């Protein structure tokens, strides 16, 4: 008798017995009561006396899991869009005080940017947001966490759904570990880093850094009125925000804020190997921006940048961020007619061309005295951050595939094959010519060739990019070599030669698919080692060896079930850089992948809500609780001898891994078998271009 018939017969017998009222019939039990669904309550306006001001905020509620995993509604108070400073264009901001009446019921405007946020944009954007537990009193003296958002100094805001502090503040209150969270806006793009003559402007043009300092000053002056402790502030940043935290920690400037405005820091994916623009490079870039402004049909050559409308400023910014402009800046070819190469790191007073990855990042304001020019002492940023020391207790680390979202990297990997293909067609060359970086650069010197390249770029579709990424960015012969030399600069060829001698990075034969995909994997690994994980580990080791302040070094190695960089393709105009970045992060642990887990917010960078898996939600609950706690600083401290790294792995484990580099990152080459980063450091290759 089949299982089907046996099962059917059993059901029929049971039904018959029940119908006949047999004493052998099974007892009927009451169904288990349904567990009521816990929902957040609608927000309510609250009017509170804070200091000498009447502040209108919101009483909000969120539903989060307690430590046992039970959904619980928690009440909290939010104060949104509070102005912390005012500024005029291309002038440094000035901190403001609370007015008699403050409307803090809606988020303020985001700072102008090309990538749209959920908020309106305007130049009146220097505002911050505060979340605190319900009924917090002024005397509470709660710990304070201030978060600086990322976005390559080009986009983002403190009100983006992914980084709002409501869920983590509610968790802290529920766990009886209350704290206050603050997020902020700062000026971006041209408006945030415009070069000014340091001999005429004492504070230079790093307006974004100045804004961040004013926000911290405002917190220092006012957070006690909201129940926070100004002497217990942890400054947190991700990506460009982490870069900012690294700069704000420095003591080599005219306005030190570390130790006064904050006492601890967390840096998530700070590319400490980044080579910030020199004073001369920033001055050259400012001239290029003015050239772009002069080319606008609605302007005249007599108009300076501060005379342009905001829309015109954004047009100039779009030109500067186009793939073609980045190639020109990368190769130095936009310095016609001098035709000098920024790639050499000599003529443009820079070490590498890495500053073109993030062209609106801060620049170094210090300039040495020369025969014809006076010294510029600088104010906010006077030395490369990686050459400074950490001066407050710090948590820093990286994501396993941070290099995937390095701003210019995806564009470069897609442009090089296009350029090589155009050269081949133009010269009727064989399919795999020996095209070195210098030959590509020479081809780009022709304005006709640049126009041809622009046509090709405009014809690239989303499917083209996706196909290329899925195939491992298959490149013609020697493209791996060319990309690597472009990335770090032709002037650092000796370092690249040494890297290519190592088995782990030796160029594979690209005539086979496996060789091409292997080269691109090696390139991404190399960039991660040289720009992110290697320099961060060097900073952790130096800090541990000095013994001045404790440091925690972490590796986020958990692959989410969703892509945090997913973008909407509904728009008729596709942003190629954003699209390439999104596709490149499919199946990878990119920069920003940790943010949903840090803030316990199921959103993408672009504000789209996602549906996390059970594992995702488990890690969100665990990691967000650890991140906003003293335990993160006290229980996972790094020391060089043990090489004990805090690892967040694919099994949602959060634990210390001793001998991390040797056990987790042993290389193939004999020089790297004791740990890839250890070997690269011993060979003098990590941060070698700063020597």
N, C-alpha and C positions, 0 to 999 in steps of 0.2 A: 504494500500500500504506500502510495507516495506521501510525501510530507504535506502536500496540498490537501489530499483527501483526508488524511488523519486530522489535520488542523480544522478542516471544514466540519468533520464529524464531531469533533470535540465541542465546537461552537454550537452545533445543532443540539447536542445532548444537553449542554448547559442551558440553552434557551428553553428546551422542553421541560427540564426539571423546575426551572423558575416558574414557567407557565402553570405547571401542575401543583405548585405549592409544596414540593417535596421538602422534607426535613433536611435532605442532603444538599439543598441549594446553598451556594455561597452567600455569606452575609453581605449586605450592601453597606458600604462605608460612605460617609459624607465626603465630597470632594474637598481637597485642601483649599483653604481660602487663598484667593489671589493676593499676591504681595502688591500693595498700592505703589503706583509709579510716583516717584518723587520728582516734582517739577520746581524750577525756580519761580519765585514770585516776581511780579512786575516791579520795576524800580520805582522808588518814591523819592521825591525831592525832600531834602532836609536843609534847614537853615540853622547854622551853628555859629556861635561866637568863638572865633579863633583869634587870640591876641586881641587887637583892637578892631578887628574886621568882622563883618557878617559874611560868612562864606556859605554860598548855596551849593550843596553837593548832592549826591545820590546815595540812598540806601539801596544796595543791590544784593542779590542772592545768587549763589551758584550751587550746583549739585556736583559733589565730588565724592570719591570713595574714602572711607576712613581706613585706618591701617589694617582692618580686618576685611576690607573689600566691600563694605556695605555702603550703598549710595546714601548720601546724607546732604541735606540742604544746609548751607551756612550763609549767614548774613555778614555783610561787610559794608564799608563806606568808601566811596570813590569821589575824588576831586579831579576834574578833567580840564585840560586846557588853561591852566594857570600861567599867566605871563611871568616869566622869571627875569627877562631882560628886554631891552629895546635896542634897536640899531638902525643906522642909516646904511645904505648900500656902500660897500667897500670901506666901512668904518667898523671899528670894534664895538661890540655890544656893551651896554652898561646895565648892571643889575638893578632890578626894580624892587619896590616894597609892596606888600599887600595893600590894596586900596580899601576904603571904608566898606565897600560892598563888592564882593567877588562872585561872579557867576561861574561856577565850576561844574556845570551840569552837562556840558558837551565837550567833546574833544576839540582842540584848537586846530587851526590850519596846519597842514604839512608844509615843509619847506619846498620851494620849487624844484621840480625834477622831471625828467623825461618819462620815467617809469611811473605810471599812475598808481597812486595809493587809494585807499578807500576814503581818504579825507580830501577836502578842498585844499587847494594850494594858494599860498600868497607869500610875499616877503615878510609879512607880519606873522612869523611862525615860531618865535622863540618861546615855546610854552612847554610845560611839563604836566605829568599826571601822577596822582598819589592814590594808592590803595592801602587801607588799614583795616584791622578788625573792627567789628561793630562796637560802638560805645567806648572807643579808646579815649582815655582822658589825657589831658595835657601833661600830667606828671608821670606817664607810663614809662618813658625812656626806653622805647622799643628799639631793637636793632633796625638798621635801615639798609636797604639794597637799592643802589642806583644803577640802572641799566642803560648803556649806550648802544644803540642799534647799529647794525652793519649795513652794507650796501655799496661798497667800493667808494664811499664818499660821494656817491652819485644819486642814490635813491634810498627810500625807507623812511619810517617815522616811528616815534614812540607810541603811537596809537594803533599800529598795525595789529590785527587780531592775534597773530602768532606770539607777540611779546607783551601782551597785556598782563598785568600782574594779579588779576582777580583770583584765579584758581590757586596760585601758590600761597597768596596771603590767606585765603580761606583755609587751606590745608594747615598752615602754621597755627591759625587760631584753633582749629579742630583738634590738633595734636598738643595743644597747650604749649606751643613754641611760637608765640606771636611775633610778627615783625611787620615793617612797612616797606612797600615797594614803590619805586619812583622810576618812570621812564621819561625821556626828554627828546626834543627835536634840536637839531643844530643845522646851520646853513650848509648846503651841499653844492657840488659842482663849482662853477665859476664863482658863485657868490660866497663859497666857503673857503676857497684857497687862492684867490686872485693875488698875483705877485704885486707888491708895492715896494718902491725904492726905500730900502732900510735906512739910508742916510737922511731921508726926509720924513719917514714914518717910523717912530721908535718901536712900535709893536708889530711892524711888518703886515703881511696880508693873510696869515693863517687864521682866518676869521672863525672857522669851525672849531679850532682848538680854543680860541678865546670864548666862544659861546659855551663850550663844555665847562670851562672854568667858571663862567658866570652862573651856570646852572648849579654847579657844586657849591659856589659861594651862597646862592639863594638857599639851598638845602641847609647849609651850615647855619645860616642866619634864622631860618624859619621852621625847620622840621621839628624842633622841640614844641612849637605851638600845636602841632598835629599829633604829639605824643611820641615823637622819635627822639633818639639820642644822637646828637651831632658828633659825639665822640666814638660812635660805634657804627661807622658807615663803611659798607663794602661796595666798591666800584666794580661793576661787571660790564664786559663788552664782548661782542661776537664779531668776527671778521674785521671790518673797518673800525667797529667799536672797540675790539680788542687792540687794534693798532693804536687807537686813541689812548686807551688805558696804558699801553706801554710808553707812550710819549708823556702822558700826565704823571707817570711815576718818576720821570727823570728829575734830577736835581741840577742838571747843567742848563739852567735857563733863568730868566729874570723874575719869574713868578712861580715858585715852587708851591704845589698844592698837596702833594702826597704827605700823609701824616697829619696834616691840618684839616683838609676837607674830606679825606677818606683815610681809613686805617688798614684796610685789606683790599685785595683786588682778585678778580677772576678774569682770565683772558682765554677766550674760546677761539681757537684757530687764528692766532696772531701769526702772520708770516714774518717771523723775526729775521728771516734772510732777505727781506725786502730792502732794496736800495732806494732810499728816499731821494727825491730830486734835490740837487744842489741849488744854491742861490742862483748860479748862472743858468742852469737848466730851467729853473722857474721863470727867470727873466726872458729867456728865449721862447718859452711856451706862451708867456703873456703876449709877446710880439706876434706869435702865430694866431692867437685868439683875436688880436686886433685886425690882422689880415682877413680873417674870416668875417669879422664885422664889416670891414670895408667892402667885402664882396656882396653883402646883402643888397638886394635891389632897392630896399626901402631906406638905405642909409647913404650918407655922404662920407667922404674920406675925413672930413673934419670932425665927425662925431666920435667922442671917446666912449669907452665901454659904459661909464656911469651915466651917459646920456641916452643910452638905448632903453627901449621899453623892455619889460620882462619877457614878452613874447620874442623879441629880437635876441635877448640874452639866451633864451632857450634854443633859438635857431643856431646861434654860434656854438652852443654846447653840443647840439646834435652833430654839427659838422666835425667838431673835435673828437667825437666818439665814434664816428663812422669807421668801418673796417679799413677803408682806404687811407684815412687820416692816420690811423694807428700804424699801418704799415710804413707810411712816410715818416712818422715820428720815430718808429722803431729803427729804421735803417739810416736815419739822418738825411734822407733825400729831400726833406722839405726845407733844408737849409740852403737851397739854391739861392744865389749863385756860388756861395763859398764851397759847396759840394764836399764839406767835411763830414766825417762819419762819426755819429754819436756812438756807433757800435764799438769804437775803439776805446771809449771811456777816457779819452784824453782831450779832444778838442771841445767837448761839451761839458767839461768839468764834472763828469760823472764817472762812476765805477762800472756800472752796467746799464743796459737799456731797460731795466726792470721797472723804472718809474712809469714807463708807458703802459704797464699793466693797469695802473690806477692813476690816470693823469691828473685827477683832482684830489689826490692825497696831499697831506701837508708837505711843505718843502723846508729844507734846512735854511734858516735865515742867516746863519753865520757865514761871513766871507772874509778870507784872509786879506791883509793889506798887501798891495802890490805897488809897483813903481808909479803907476798912474791912478790907482784907485785906493780909497781909504778902507780901513777895516770896518765891516758891519758886524756888530757884536751879536745881534739877534735878540729875540725876546722869548718866544714860545718853544721853538725847536732849534737847537744849535748843534746837535750831534746825532749821529746814527743811533737809534734806540738800542740796537743789539750790542753796541759797544758800551752801554751804560749798565749799572747794576740795579737789581730789584731792591727797593728800600722799604717795602712793607710786606707782611706775610701775603703770599701769592699762590693762587692755583692757576696753572697754565697747561695747555695741552692741544691736541690736534685730533682731527677725524681721519680715518684711515685713507680716504680718497679726497683729501682737501684740495689737491691740485686740480681736480676736475672742474672746479668753479673759479679758478683763477681767471680773472676777467679776460685777459687777452689770449690765454692759452687755447681755448676752443676755436677762436677766430683764426689763430695762427695755423692750427692743424688743418683747418679746412681751406685756408688760402694758399698754403704752399703747394698742394697738388694742383690747384687751379692755375697758379703761376707757372709751374713746371710744364703743365700740359700746354699752355699758351706758347711757351718758348719752343716746345717740341713742334707744335703745328707751324709756328712762324718760321722756324729754321728747317722744317722738314727733317727733323732729327729722328733717330731711332727711338724706340719706346722707352728705353732706360738709359739715357745719357748720363754722364758723370757731371751732374749739376751741383756745384758747391755753393755754399752760402754767398760767397763773393760774386759768383756769376748771376745768381738770382738778383742780388742787390744792384748789379750793373744794369740788368735788364729793366729794373724798376726806375732807372734814371730817366728813361724816355717818357715824355709827357704823352706821346701817342700810345705807348704801352700801358700807362696808367689809365688812360681813357678806355682802352680795350678791356683791362681788368675790371673796371667799374661796370662795364656792360655785362660782363660775366657774373659779377656778384649780384647784380640786380635780377639776373635770371635764375639764381639759385632758389629752389623751392624747399619746403619743409621735408618732402619725401626724399629729395636729394641728400639733405643733411642726415636724415634718419638712416638712410641706406649706408652712407659713409661711416657713421658712428657704429652701426650694427656690424659692419664688416671690419671694424677695428681701425678705421682711418687708414685704409690701405694707401700707401704712398709709393711713388716711383723710387728708383734706386737713389741712395744717398740723401733722401729727404729727412730721415731721422737725424743724420749728421747736421744737415742744414738747419733744421728746427732747433736743435739743441744749441748750436752756435748763435743763432739769432736770439734765442731766449736769454742766454747769459752774456752775449756780446762777443764780437770777434776779438776784442782786446783781451778776453779771458780764454783764448784758445788753448793755452798751456794746461789750464784746469780741465777743460773738456778732453784734451788728449789723455790726461791721466785717468779720467773717469772711463773713457772708452777702452783703456787697457784692462779694466776689471771685467771679469767674466759676466757679472750681473748686468753690466751696461754695454757690453761690447756689441756693436751693430750686427744684427742678423742679416742674412741674405734675403732681400725683399722680393726676389723673383718668385718666391713661394708665399702663399697666403699666410702660413704659420710664421714666416719671418717678418712679414709686415705687421701682423697683429702683435707679435712678440716685441717688436721695436716700439710700438706705441704704448704697450704696457710698461716697457722699461722707461720710456720717456716720462710717463705719468708718475712712476715710482721715483725716478730721479728728481723730478720737480718737488715731489712731496718731501723727499729726504733733504734736499738742499734748501728749500724755502720754508717748510713748515716744521716737520718733526725733528730734523737734525738741529737747527738753530734753537728751537724751544728746549730741547734736551740739554744743549750746551748751557743755556741760561739757567736751567734747573741745577745742573751740576756745579756751575760756578757759585750759585747762591748757596747750595748745600755745603760746598767746600769752605766758603767764607764764614758760614755759621752766623751771619748777622740776623737774618730773618728766616723763618721756616718756609718751605715751598712744597707744593703738591704738583706732581706731573701726571697727566692722565692721557689715555688713548680711548677715544670713543670708537668702538669697533662693532657696533650693532647696526645691522642693515634693516631699516624700516620696511614695512610692507607697502609703503607708498613713497612716491617721489616728492620730496619737499619743494622741489623746483618746478613742479608741473605748472605750465602756463596755459592760458586759454588761446586757442587758435581760431576763435570766432572772428577776430578782427580782420579786416580786409588787408591791412598793412601788417606784415610780419616783421617783428624785430629779430633779425637773424642772430644777434649775439645772445639774446634771451632764449631763443629757440634752441640754439646749439647747446647752451648751458643746460637747459632742461633735458634734452635728449642724452647729453653726456653723463647725466647723473642717474639715468635709469640703471638700477641694479648696483649702484655705487653709494658709498658712505661719504657724501660730499660735505663741503663747508655748509653749515646751517642745518645739517641733518639732525643734530642734537637738540635744536631749539624746541620742537614739539614736546620733547621729553624733559627738558629743563623747565619749561613753563606749564607743562601738562595741558597743552592746547593743541587739539587735532586740526591744525591748519597748515597750509603751504605758505611759502614766503610771499606769494602774491595774494594771500588772504582767502584762498579757496578752502572750504571745509572738507576734511577727508574722513574716511571711516577706518580707524585703526584696527588692527588685529588684536586678538586676546593678548598675545605676547607684547605688542606695542603698548597696550593699556597697562599691562603689569609693570613694564619698565617706566612708563610715564609716572605712575604712582610712586615708584621707588626712587627714581633718580631726581625728580623734582623735590622730594622731601630732603634728600641728601644735599642737594645743591645749595639750598637756602638754610644751611645749618652750620654750627660750629664744628660738627664732626668732620666735614669735608676738609677743614684746615687742620684739625687736631689728630685725626685717626689715620691719615693716609700720607704722612709726610715722606718726601723723597730723600734718600741719601745716596751719594755716589757709589759707596762701597757695595751696597745691596742692589742698586739699580732697581728699586722697588717702585713700580708704576701702577697707578690706579687704572684698571682696565674695565671698560663696560663692553661686554662681549655679546655674541649672537644668541647666547642662552639666557639673556637678561641678567647675567651675573654682574655684580659690582664688587670687585675684589682687587687686592694687591697682588701683583705678579712680580716676584723677585727674579733677579737675573733676566730682566725683561728683554733686553736687546739680544742677548745670546740665545735665549730660549724661543723667542717669538720672531726674531728677525735675522737669524743666521744667514749669511750670504753664501753664494756658491764659490766665489773666488777665495783662495786661501787668505787674502788680506781682510776678508769680510766674514770669515767663519765664526769669529768670536762675537759677532753682532755687526750688522751692516752699518749702523750709525757710528758705532765705536771705531770700526775700520776707517770710515770716511773721515772721521774727526782726527784719528791718529795720522792719517795721510795728509792732513792739512787742507782737505778739500771743502769741508763744511765751513762756510764763511770765508773761504780762501780768497775770494775777490775783494774782501775788505782789507787784506794785508798789503 
